Amino acid sequence: MSKVGTFMQLTEEDFQGFRDTIARFIEQEVAPYHEQWMKDEIYPREFWNKLGEAGLLSVQTPEAYGGMEAPASLNMLILEEFSRAGYLDIAVSICAHSDLATPYIVDFGTEEQKQHYLPKLMSGEMVACLAMTEPDAGSDLQSMRSSAVLDGDEWVLNGSKIFISNGILADLAVVAVKTDTSASGAKGISMFAVDTNLPGFKKGRNLEKMGMHAADTTELFFEDVRLPKDALLGTLNGGFGHMMSELVRERLGVSIMSIAHTEGALESTIDYVNERKAFGKHVADFQNTRFRIAEMQTDVEVNRAFFEKCCALYDEGKLDAATAAMAKLSSSEMQCRVIDGCLQLFGGYGYIMEYPICRAYQDARIQRIYAGTSEIMKEIIGRKALAPK
Ligand SMILES: Cc1cc2nc3c(=O)[nH]c(=O)nc-3n(C[C@H](O)[C@H](O)[C@H](O)COP(=O)(O)OP(=O)(O)OC[C@H]3O[C@@H](n4cnc5c(N)ncnc54)[C@H](O)[C@@H]3O)c2cc1C
C-alpha cells in the first residue's frame, strides 16, 4: 500500500488557497485556449510546463526529492477543480501523469530513478503515461503479450500498447510487460520506466475519441527497445501485484472526477432551468424539474460522502481494492445517469455542442470503461463479498 501523503497534514486554509490557485490557473491558462486544444486534439507541450510551474503536478513527491509530500486528498482536489470547471480531459491527463505513472516511481523506484525522474515530473519537464492495455488485453491484463527479455546487461522490449493517455506527449512511459513468458496468469509480469525517445520506441496515431477531445490517447509500439537493466521498477515478475495496488489510487481519482464533473453539470443545469421558460413559467417551476433536481442532487451527495470516506481510508493506507472499486463503480455510473438527466432538462439545446452540457455528456461516457470497466468493478466487489470468511 502506498505511503504517499501520510506525513503531511494540511489545514482547511491550505486547501482553500490551493482551490484559489487552480481557479486562477483555469481562468488564465485554460479557458482562453481550451476550444483550440479540442480542435487540435492535444495540448501544446508548454501547457505541461505551466501546470508544473503552478505546482499542480505530482504533488505527492517526497520532500527529499524537492516535492510537497502532499496527501492524496490534495491530488484529488486538483482533479476535482478541473472536473467541476468542465475540463474533464485536463483532469484525466493530470491523473494519468500524477496518479497513474508517478506513484510507480515514488513507491517502487530505486534511489537513482527517483532522483532522475521525480523533479522532472513535478516541473513538467517530463510528461508521463502508464501503458498497461494492449489490443488483446484490456480487462484481462494477465493475457498481455508485450515482453522484455534480458540480453547481457540490457532488457529488450517488444510489443505494443493501445489507448494510452498522454502517450503522444509522454517523455516517460511506465510500461507493464511479460518478463517470464513461460509463467501463466498474473505471474511473470514486470514494470519498467521507459524513456520514450529510445531507439525502437514508436508512437502511433492520436486516436479520435467520442469525448475528452483535448487529451491525447495513442498506441505505442516497441521494436527491440534496449533498456538498461536498472529500468526495472519494483520486483521482477511482481508487476501484476504492483499494478493491482496502484489501481486503487487510480480508481479513487476517477471517482472524484466523476463526482466533481457531475456537480459542475448540475450547477449549470440549475441555472438554466431557473432562466428558461415554457408554458409561461420557468422550467424550474414544474414539479418534474424539482423532483429530478432533488433526485440528482441526492445521487451526487451520497457518492461524495462515500468518496470522502474512501479518501480518508487511502490517506491512512487502509483502502482495499473492493472498496475503491465500489467508489469507482458507483460514482462513474452516477455521473452518466445524472449528466443524462441534466441534458434532458436543457431540451434541444442540450444536444448542441456550444452548450457545455453536451460536451459533459460526451466526456463522461469513458469513465465507466477505463481504470477497469463497471463489469470488472462488480467482479472485484462480488468476489470479496462472496469469499469465505
Ligand atoms: C480514452 C481512454 C483512455 C485510456 N487510458 C489508458 C491508459 O492511460 N493506460 C492504459 O493502460 N489503458 C488505458 N485505457 C484502456 C482501458 O483501461 C481499457 O479500454 C479498459 O480497461 C477495457 O479494456 P478493453 O477496451 O480491452 O475492453 P474488453 O476487456 O475487451 O471488454 C469488452 C467488454 O467485455 C466486458 N468484460 C470483460 N471481461 C469481463 C468479465 N470478466 N466479466 C464481465 N464482463 C467482462 C467489459 O466490461 C466490456 O464491457 C484507456 C481507454 C480509453 C478509451
PDBQT file of the ligand as one rigid body, heavy atoms in Angstrom, charges set to zero:
ROOT
HETATM    1  C1  LIG A 401      -9.841   7.287 -23.599  1.00  0.00    +0.000 C 
HETATM    2  C2  LIG A 401      -9.171   6.088 -22.994  1.00  0.00    +0.000 A 
HETATM    3  C3  LIG A 401      -8.065   6.275 -22.169  1.00  0.00    +0.000 A 
HETATM    4  C4  LIG A 401      -7.394   5.171 -21.633  1.00  0.00    +0.000 A 
HETATM    5  N1  LIG A 401      -6.226   5.367 -20.918  1.00  0.00    +0.000 NA
HETATM    6  C5  LIG A 401      -5.461   4.283 -20.608  1.00  0.00    +0.000 A 
HETATM    7  C6  LIG A 401      -4.140   4.466 -20.078  1.00  0.00    +0.000 A 
HETATM    8  O1  LIG A 401      -3.675   5.592 -19.863  1.00  0.00    +0.000 OA
HETATM    9  N2  LIG A 401      -3.388   3.365 -19.827  1.00  0.00    +0.000 N 
HETATM   10  C7  LIG A 401      -3.845   2.081 -20.053  1.00  0.00    +0.000 A 
HETATM   11  O2  LIG A 401      -3.116   1.130 -19.805  1.00  0.00    +0.000 OA
HETATM   12  N3  LIG A 401      -5.124   1.881 -20.548  1.00  0.00    +0.000 NA
HETATM   13  C8  LIG A 401      -5.916   2.936 -20.842  1.00  0.00    +0.000 A 
HETATM   14  N4  LIG A 401      -7.181   2.755 -21.384  1.00  0.00    +0.000 N 
HETATM   15  C9  LIG A 401      -7.662   1.390 -21.594  1.00  0.00    +0.000 C 
HETATM   16  C10 LIG A 401      -8.842   0.985 -20.700  1.00  0.00    +0.000 C 
HETATM   17  O3  LIG A 401      -8.413   0.815 -19.373  1.00  0.00    +0.000 OA
HETATM   18  C11 LIG A 401      -9.477  -0.276 -21.298  1.00  0.00    +0.000 C 
HETATM   19  O4  LIG A 401     -10.128   0.113 -22.509  1.00  0.00    +0.000 OA
HETATM   20  C12 LIG A 401     -10.466  -0.934 -20.352  1.00  0.00    +0.000 C 
HETATM   21  O5  LIG A 401      -9.799  -1.498 -19.254  1.00  0.00    +0.000 OA
HETATM   22  C13 LIG A 401     -11.293  -2.042 -21.051  1.00  0.00    +0.000 C 
HETATM   23  O6  LIG A 401     -10.493  -2.904 -21.775  1.00  0.00    +0.000 OA
HETATM   24  P1  LIG A 401     -10.889  -3.234 -23.323  1.00  0.00    +0.000 P 
HETATM   25  O7  LIG A 401     -11.084  -1.945 -24.014  1.00  0.00    +0.000 OA
HETATM   26  O8  LIG A 401      -9.881  -4.163 -23.874  1.00  0.00    +0.000 OA
HETATM   27  O9  LIG A 401     -12.295  -3.957 -23.231  1.00  0.00    +0.000 OA
HETATM   28  P2  LIG A 401     -12.547  -5.532 -23.049  1.00  0.00    +0.000 P 
HETATM   29  O10 LIG A 401     -11.711  -6.043 -21.950  1.00  0.00    +0.000 OA
HETATM   30  O11 LIG A 401     -12.419  -6.173 -24.388  1.00  0.00    +0.000 OA
HETATM   31  O12 LIG A 401     -14.077  -5.550 -22.600  1.00  0.00    +0.000 OA
HETATM   32  C14 LIG A 401     -15.174  -5.592 -23.534  1.00  0.00    +0.000 C 
HETATM   33  C15 LIG A 401     -16.456  -5.783 -22.704  1.00  0.00    +0.000 C 
HETATM   34  O13 LIG A 401     -16.404  -7.051 -22.037  1.00  0.00    +0.000 OA
HETATM   35  C16 LIG A 401     -16.638  -6.860 -20.654  1.00  0.00    +0.000 C 
HETATM   36  N5  LIG A 401     -15.869  -7.835 -19.870  1.00  0.00    +0.000 N 
HETATM   37  C17 LIG A 401     -14.562  -8.146 -19.979  1.00  0.00    +0.000 A 
HETATM   38  N6  LIG A 401     -14.216  -9.054 -19.055  1.00  0.00    +0.000 NA
HETATM   39  C18 LIG A 401     -15.348  -9.331 -18.340  1.00  0.00    +0.000 A 
HETATM   40  C19 LIG A 401     -15.657 -10.179 -17.220  1.00  0.00    +0.000 A 
HETATM   41  N7  LIG A 401     -14.711 -10.936 -16.652  1.00  0.00    +0.000 N 
HETATM   42  N8  LIG A 401     -16.927 -10.208 -16.755  1.00  0.00    +0.000 NA
HETATM   43  C20 LIG A 401     -17.892  -9.454 -17.312  1.00  0.00    +0.000 A 
HETATM   44  N9  LIG A 401     -17.656  -8.609 -18.352  1.00  0.00    +0.000 NA
HETATM   45  C21 LIG A 401     -16.399  -8.542 -18.857  1.00  0.00    +0.000 A 
HETATM   46  C22 LIG A 401     -16.160  -5.437 -20.358  1.00  0.00    +0.000 C 
HETATM   47  O14 LIG A 401     -16.718  -4.941 -19.157  1.00  0.00    +0.000 OA
HETATM   48  C23 LIG A 401     -16.638  -4.722 -21.608  1.00  0.00    +0.000 C 
HETATM   49  O15 LIG A 401     -17.997  -4.403 -21.472  1.00  0.00    +0.000 OA
HETATM   50  C24 LIG A 401      -7.882   3.849 -21.887  1.00  0.00    +0.000 A 
HETATM   51  C25 LIG A 401      -9.027   3.675 -22.688  1.00  0.00    +0.000 A 
HETATM   52  C26 LIG A 401      -9.637   4.768 -23.269  1.00  0.00    +0.000 A 
HETATM   53  C27 LIG A 401     -10.807   4.527 -24.207  1.00  0.00    +0.000 C 
ENDROOT
TORSDOF 0
